Amino acid sequence: MPDGVAVDEPAAPMSKAKINIIFATVVLGMLMAALDQTIVSAALPSIVADLGSAGHMAWVVTAYLLAEAVATVLAGKLGDLFGRKLLFQLSGIIFIAGSALAGVANGMVVLIIARGIQGIGAGGLMVTSMALIADTIPLRERGKYQGALGAVFGVTTVIGPTLGGLFTDHASWRWCFYVNVPLAILMVLMAARTLPKVRSVARPVIDYLGIGLIAIGVSALILALEFGGNEYPWGSWQIIGLFLLAVALIFAFVRVELRAKEPMLPMRLFSSRVFTVSSVLSFIVGFAMLGSMTYLPAYLQYVDGETATLSGVRTLPLVVGLFVTSIFSGQVVGRTGQYRYFPIVGMAVMAVGLALMSTMGAATSVWLESLYMLILGAGLGLSMQVLTIVVQNTVPYADLGTATSGVTFFRTLGSAFGTAVFGTLYSNESKTALAEALRESPGVSPEAAADPKLLRELPPEQAAPLVDAYATSIDHVFRWVVPVAVIGFVVAWFLPQVRLRDSARHGAADIGEGFSMPDSDDRVVQLERAVAATVRKARAQKPLIPELIAASGSTLSPDAAWALGQVYLHQKEGVPAKVHSIAYRHRLPVEVLSPIFRQGAESGLLHDDGGTLTLTERGNTEVDLLRAGWRRWLGDRLDDWNSDDPVDRALLDEALSNIAGKLLDQGADSAEVSKA
């Protein structure tokens, strides 16, 4: 059964200002965690020039992504176990430690370890950020706040490389990490003062064995791909051993998940063709997107001679293409419910973009390079937008949380694999190409060849062979990734078109969904989001309270129904129901509400004991009718709810009991009362 949520201390009415302060705290955590996925891309050439070990460059990004992927899986459960506020602060402290260590790193190994620590903190920050929004923001307003948080996640894709370039050019690449320290300290202090203490009522079951097996198995596989042909020959016992270890651990993971009480990734999800295809496509999108964004700045610095700052700015066409087509496809899906051909077209366009980028060289114009990036970004945007939405639309409500986090997990794994594979292809090709170029450029040291700043200062006749070597190496990478996009194009044809739930269509244009932002695996949180979308849509069409009363079969007037709901909630929370406290909570004059509660007492629905209101027997009967009406009204609008599935039915009944209370508390505003 889903985990309930309890507040350790009575929930005081929150002003708009306090809600915004809480949101600012959460946004700061999300901003730093998401930013560090891309901020180092423009700084990588300078990091390599300073620390050496070019063959391990990809791990500066991969270590972060792998640690983040594991942390996002654990964070939701640990937040339920120890409290989300505590986990948010602890994640911030871990992020500070990783950032500080990365800033002072004197070697590539230390930097990679520091990035892994950062990734652990970042995964915790991302997931608890989304959970805290669900815990603290009123249900009727949650959609816009979650959309804004998704926009922050998306915007970091734009500003990350540029910001990293600015730090590298005008301070040092180390400031890509140092800048996090004061910001994260501020965030932790703000969290201590502003965030409510929220914990789970039920003790969650954590699949430690499954998480450990997949983490080590995937790491072994990525190490094999990264070391192969670089540190060791492909046929060496080390590489073969890593591959065998990876296969054995992943096989063991599947066996464990089949038997686990609360599996991290239920194997039954793969019986759905929609989930399987969407997971594969999410992996490929992550593979191409972050791999490209990691190595494009290196190409622009080494081949085009751009500064680190300009190399970040020059990647904007890719991000613009991604944003425009992502928003466009989301709008179309939201209005029509048709999504199937977007991934198909997107994968085809992505393959074309990668193929075009594999032809770039020193003679390619800036405008042509920008066009190629725009095409690649357009393909990514068309592909990624619908994947989370269609999965949420087809799985049972009981699997809503795990399916959502599962697709995100595959995208993050794809990003880690993409960066590692890009790095392996680049290292293997550049090793030979640069050795040949150095022979053609006598007098040029390997250190000068590895540093884009020193390379720009060389005479053209000495720099030309080296520039061509870098162009050839990075073109080689893009050329070999084209078949991955082609595989995605073939797989996309197997994605079936099904009717989208109304709640899924409502959220189709949300940027956070499109970017597959790491999210809570709590199915109640996901179900609440679906309900919130349904309620917002209904409220936009007509006043909600009269419609809900009609669904319940009650004969109460809207104002009487609202008044009973308020008294019921106060009794449920163990807080005395007084007119002045209810008025304060809803920011309404006591003079406006007093007649409503007086009429309730005169009608025998409420009992007034010296100003403290309680429900009479008749009042309790009417509240039970209203709550049943909420369940009926919501159940009718949550499309595809399987009433014959006992798990679905039990989950929805418990979730709607929880949601109904929130809606009675938060769903009636002053405008509705005045209309009543």
N, C-alpha and C positions, 0 to 999 in steps of 0.2 A: 504494500500500500504506500501511497505517497507520503513523504515527510511533511508534517505540519510545521508551522512556524509560530513561535511564541515570542512575545516581547518581554524582556527581563523586567522592565520597569513600565508603569502605566504610560501609555502613549499620550503625550500632551498634544493638543492641537498645534500643528505646525503652520507657521505663517509662510507666505509665498517667499519671503526673504530667506527663511531658514531652509526651505526646500531648495532654493537656488544655491545656497552655500553648500549644502550636502551634494548637490549635483556638481558644483565646481570642484569639490574634493574628489569625487568619483571620476570626473573628466580628466583631472590632472593625472590620476593613476593610469587611466586608459591611454592618455596622450603619450606618456613616457614609455609605456610598455609597447605600444604599437609603433612609435617612432623609431625605437631601437631595432626594429626589423630591417629598416632600410637606410638609416642614417649613416651606416658605415660603408655603404656601397661606393660613394665618391671618395672615401678616405682610404680604401683598400690599397691602391697603388702606393700611396705614401706610407702606409703601415708596412707593406712588404719592403719598400726601400729602407725603412728604419730598422725593422726587426729581422728581415730576411725570411727564409723558408717560404718562398713563393708557392711551393707545392702544397702548403697547408692553408693557403689563403681562403679557400672555400669554407674551412671549418670555423672561421670567424663568424660566419653567418649560420652555418649548419648547427653548430653547438647550441646556439641561442634557440633555434627553431625546435630542435629535438627536446631540449629541456622544457621549453614552453609547452610543447605538445603533451608531455607527461604531466606537467604541473596543472594544465587545464583539466585533465581528467581527474586528478586528485583533489583539486581545490574545492570543487563543489561539495564533495563529501566531507572534507575536512572543515569547511565552513559550517556545515550542518552540525558537525561534532563539537567544534570548539567555539563557534560563533563567527559570523562573517566580519564583524568589526575587527576582532582580534586577528583573523587571517589576513584581512586587508592591510592592517598595520604591519604584521609580520612579513608579508610579501614585500611591502615597501622597504623594510629594513634589509631583507635579503637583496633586493634590487640595488639599494645603496651600497652594500658591501661588494656586490659584483661590479658595479660601476666604478667604485674607487679602485678596486684591484685592476680592472681593465685599464684605467687611466695611468697607473704606475707600472704596467707590465713592461718587463725588460726583455721579453722573448715571446715567440709565437705560442709556445705551449702554455705559458702563464695567461696570455690573452685569451686563448681558447677556453681554458678552465674558467676564467672570469666571465666570459660570455655565457658559459653554461649556467653559472650562478645567477647571472642577470636573467636568463631565460626562465629559471625556476620562479624568481620573483615576478617576472612579467606575466607568466601564466596565471599565477594567483591573483594578480591585480586585475587582469582582464575578466576572469570568470566572476570574481567577487564584485566587480563593478556592475555587471549586469544583474547579479542577484540583489545587490543593495538598491538598485533602481526599483526592482520589484518589491522590496521590503519597505521602502520609504516614500515612494511617489504614489499619490492617490491614483486609483485604477483608471479614473476617467481621463487623467492627464499623462498616464504612463507612456502611451504611444508616441507622443511628440518628444518626450525626453529620451526614450530609447532610440528614436530616429535621429535625434541630435547626437547621441553617443555613437551611433553608427556612422554619422557624417564625420565625426572626429576621427574614427578609425580609418575612414577612407581618405580624409585630407592628409593624414600622415604619410600616405603613399606619395602624395605630391611633394610635400615639403621636406621629407626625409633626406633624399640625396642632395638637395640644394643646401639644406642646413649643414649637413656633413661636409659639403664642399666649402662652405663659408668658414667653418671652424678650421678646416685643414689649411686653407690659404692664409687666413688672417690671424690664427693663433697656433694651433697644433691639432693633429688628429686626436690627441688625447682629450681634447675638450669635447669631443663627441660623447665622451663618457663622464668627464668631470661635471658637465652641465647638469647631469641628472642628480648629483648629490644634494645641492641646496634645494632643488625642486622637490625631490623625494622627502627630504626632511620636513619641508613645509607641508607636504601632503600628509605625512604621518601625524604631525601636530594638529593639523586641521581635522583629521579623522578622529583623533582622540577627543576633540571638543564637540564635534558636530554629529558624528554617526551614532545612531541608536544601537544598543546591544541586542542583537538578534541571534537566536540559536534555534536549533531543531528540537521539537518535542520528542521525536522518536530517534533512537540511536541508529545512524545509517550503517549499512553493510558495505565495506570497502573491499574491492577486489584487488588486494595487494599483489597476489601471485600473478594474476593476469596482466596487471599494469607492469610489473617487473619484467615478465617474460617478453612482452612486446617491446618494451623500451630497450632491453639488452639485445633482442633479436634484430630490431631495426638498426641499432647502432652498429652491430657486427656487419650487417649488410652494407651500410653506408661506408664503413671503414674498408671493407673489401673493394668497393667501387672506387674509393678515394686513393687507396694504396696501390691498387692494381696498375702495373706498368709505370708506377711512379716510385714508390718505396721498394716494391718487390715485383718480380716478373709475374705475369698473370698465371703462369703454371706452377708457381712456387707453393710449397706446403702452407705457408702463412696465408696466402690469398684463398687457396682451396679450403683450408681449415676455417677461415672466417665465413665463407659461403656455407659450408656444411653446418657450422654452429648456428648461423642465422636461420637456415631451413629447419633445423631441429627445434630451436626455440619458438619459431613461429608456429610450427606444428603442435608443440606443447601448449602454446597459447590457445589455439583452437580447441584442443581437448579440454583445457581448463575452463574456457568460456562455455562449453557445452554443459558443464556440470556445476558451474558457479551459481550461488543463490541469487546474487545481484551482479551479473557480469558487466564488465566495462563496455563490451561490445557484443550484445546478444547475437549469436550466430543465426537465429531465426530471421533477423532482419534481411539476411542475404537471400532468403526465399522470395523476397520481393524484387522483381526485375527493376523497378524504379529505383530502389535503394542501391542495388548493385551497380547499375549503370551510372547513377548520379555520383556514387563514391569514386568510381573509376575516372569519370570526367573531372571531378573535383581535384583528384590527385594530379591529373594532367594539367589542369589550369594552374594549380600551385607550382607544378614543375616548371612550366614555361614562364610564368609571370615573375617569380622571384629570381629564378635563374637568369633571366634576361636583365632584370633591373640590377642584379649584382654585378654583371660583367659589362653592361653598356657603358657606365662611367669609365671603366678601365680602357675600353676601346677609344672613347672620345678623348681621353687624356694622352694615351700613347700614340694613337694614329692621327687624330686631328689636332693634337697639340693644345687642347683646351686646358684651362685651369680646373682645379677641383670644383670650384664654385660653378663655372660654366658647364662643366660636365653634368652636374646635377640639374641645372636649368635646361640643358639640352635634352634630357629624358622626358621633359614635360609632354611632348606630343604623344608618347606612349600612354601616359596617364590621362591625358585629355581624351584620347580615343576610347580608353577603358571607361571613363566616367560617362561620356556622352552615350555610348551604346548601352552601358549598363542601365542608365536612367531611362533611356528610350525603350529598351526591352521590358523593363519593369512596368512602365506605364502601359505598354501594349498588353502585357500579360494581365495586369490589373483590370483592364477594361474588357478584354475579350476572353480571358481564360485560356488562350491558346499559347503554348510555350514550346512545343516539341521541336519546331524548326530552328529556334534560336541557337541551341547548342550545335546543331548540325552545321548551320551557316557559320557560326562562330569558330568552330574547329577548322573549317575550310579556310576561312579568312586568316586564322592564326597560322596555318601551314604556309599560306602564301606570304604572310609577313615575315616569317622566319626564313623562308627561301630567299626573299628579296634582301634581307639583312645579311645573308651569307655571301652576297655579292659585293658588299661595301668594301671600299679601299681608300687609300690616301687621296685618290682623284675624285671620289664621290662628293658631290656638292652637299652643303649643309641642308638645303631644301629637300634634296632627294632622300638623305638620311632621315630627316624629320618625317617625310611621307611614309617611309618604310616602318618607322616606329609607330606612327599613327595607325597604320594598317594592323600591325601586331596588337596594339592596344584595343582596337575595335573588335578584333576577334576574341580577345580575352573577355571584354565586357559583354559581348553577346553570349558567351558560353557560361559565365559564372553566375549571372543574375538569378536564373531560375532554379538552380540545383537544390539549394536549401528549401526553397518554397515547395517544390514538387515533392520532396521527401516528406516534409511536414504534412503534406496534403494526403498522403497515401498510407502512412503507417497507422496502426491502432493508437488511440489516445494514450494507452498505457506505455507505449514506446516512443512517445513524442519527444521526450527529453533526450533519451539515448540516441535516437535517430538523428536529431539535430546536431548533437555534439559529435556523432560519428562521422557525418559528412564533413564537418569542420576539421576533425582529426585527420581525415584523409587528405584534405587540402593542405594542412600544415605539414604532413608527412611528404606530400608531393613537393612542397617548397624546399624541404630539407634535402630530399633526393635530387631535385633539380639543381640546387646549388652545388651539391657534391658531384654530380655527373658533369655539370658544366665545368667545375674545377678540374676534374680528372681529364676531360678532353682537352681543356686549355693547357694544363701542365704538361701532358704528354706531347702535345703538338709544339708548344712554345719551346720546350727544352731543345728539340732538334733544330727548330727554325732559328732561334736566337743564337745557338752555337754557330750555325752557318753564317748568320748575319755578322757576328763578331769577327769572324775570319775575313769577311769582306770589308770590315771597318777597322783597320789597324789603328791602334792607339786609343781605342775606346774601351774603358774598363767595364766589367760586368756590373759594377755598382752604378755607373752612369747609365747603362742600358736599362737597369731596373727602376730608376728614378725618373718619373715623367718630367720633373722640373729640369734635371740635368740633361735629359734627352732633348728638350726644346732648345737648350743652349748650344747644342752641337752644330757644326757646319752642316748644311743640307746634304752634301755628298757623303758624310759619315752617318748622318741620321737616317737617310733613306732606306738602307737595307734593314735597319732595326725596325723602322716604322712598318715596312712591308711584312716583316716577320710577325709583328704583333697583329697586323691586319689579317694575315693568313691564319694565325692561330685562333683568333676569335671568330673569323668566318667559318673555320672548321667546326667550332662548337655549334653555331647556329645551323650549319648544314646537317649535322648529325641529330639535331633535335627535331628537324622536319618530320622524320618518320614517326616520332612520338605524337605529333599533332595529327598525322594521317591516321594513326591508330585510333586517336580520339574521334576523328571524323567517322570512322567505321562504327565505333562503339555507340556514338550518338544516335545512329539510326535505330538502335534497339530500345531507345527510350520511348515508352508508350505515351500516348496522349490520354489523360484521364480528366474527368471533370474536377475543377479546383473547388475546394471549399470556399465559401464566401470570406472567411477569415484569412485564408491564404491569399486570395486575390487582393484583399484590402492591404496586406503588408507587402505586396509584390514590388512596390516602388520604393521601399525603404532601403537606404544605402547599406545599413548594417547587415540586412539579410543578403544583399548582393555580394558584399565582400566576405561573407561567411565568417563574420566576427565570432571569435570564441565565445561560447554561450553556456549558460547553466544546463546541466543534464537533468535538473529537477523537472519531472513531467508536470507537476502542479504549476510551476512557474510558466512553462510553455502553454499549458491549458489556459491559465489566466490571461496570457497574451492573446490567445485566440478569442477568448470571451471579451476582452477589452476592445478588440477590433470589431466584434459583432455589436457590442453596445454602442460604440461610437457611430457606427453606421446607422443603427436604429435611432439614436438621439438626433442625428442630423435630419431625419425624415419627419419625426413627430415627437411630442412629449412622451416620455418613457413611462412615468408612473401610472397614468390611466391605462396604458396597454398592459402593464404587468398586473394591475388589479383585475382587469378583464380575464387574463390568463389564469388567475387564481380562483375565479368564481366568487370573489368577495363582493359584498355590497357596500364596502366602506368608500368614503370620499377620498380623493388623493391626499388631502391634508391630514385626515385621520390616519391613513395608512402610513404616511411618513412619520407621524408622531409616535405611533405604536412601534415602528421600526427603531426609532431612536431609543425609546425606553428599553426595548428588548436588548439592544446592543450594550447599553449601560449595565443592565442586569447580568448579561453574559460575561462582561469584563469585571464584574464585581465592583463597579463604580456607581455611587448614588446618582440617580437620574434627577437632575434639578433643571428647571427651565432656564435659569441664568447660565448654567454651564453648557447646556445644549446651544443656547443662543451664541455664547462666546465661541464655541467650537465651529459654528457655521457663519460667524461674523454677521449676525442678524440682530436687530433690536429686540429686547425682551418683550416690548409692547406688541411686536408683530406675532410672536410665537405664543404668548400667554393665552389668547383666546382659543387657539387650536388645542392646547393641552387641557384647558378648562372644559371644552366641549367633549373631549375624550373621557374626562372624569364624569361629567354629567350623563354620558351615554352608557356608563357602566363598563367601559373598556379599560379605564385606568383608576388606580386608587391613589389618592393624594394624602400622604401622612406627613403633615407639617412641612410641605414643600418638596418632599421626596416622592417621586412617582414610581409606582410599580404596576405591573400588568395584573388585571383581574383574570379570573378563569375564562371569561368570555374574550378578554383581550388576548390571552395566550392562544385560544382557538383561532382567532383571526390572524395572528402572526404565523401560526402553522400553515394556514391557508396561503398567506402571502409568500412564505418560503417555498411551499410546494409550487406556487405559481412561477416563482423565479426559476426553479429547476425545469419546469415544463417549458417555459418560454425560451430559456437558453438551450435546452436539449433539442428543441425543434429547430433551432437556428445553427446548431453545430452540425453541419452536413456530415454525412458518412459516419455518424455515430452508430456503432453496432450494438443495438439494444439486446441482441441475443448472446453477446459475448459477456459472460459474468465478470471477467476482469475489467473490461471496458465499462460495464454498467456500474460496478462498485467504485471504480476510480472516479467516474464522472459524478456519481452521487456524492462522494466525499468531497471532491473538488468543488462542486457547485454549492455544497453546504458552506464551505470556506469562503467561496467567492460571493455567495449571496449576502453574507454578513458584510463584506467589504462594499458591495454595491449599495446595500441599504444605508451604509454609513457615508459613502462617498458619491453615490450616484445621484442624489437629490441636491441640487444647489438652490440658491435663493431664487433664481429665475423660475425654476419649476414650482417652488412653493408659492411664489406670487401668482403663477398661472393657475395653480390649484385653487 
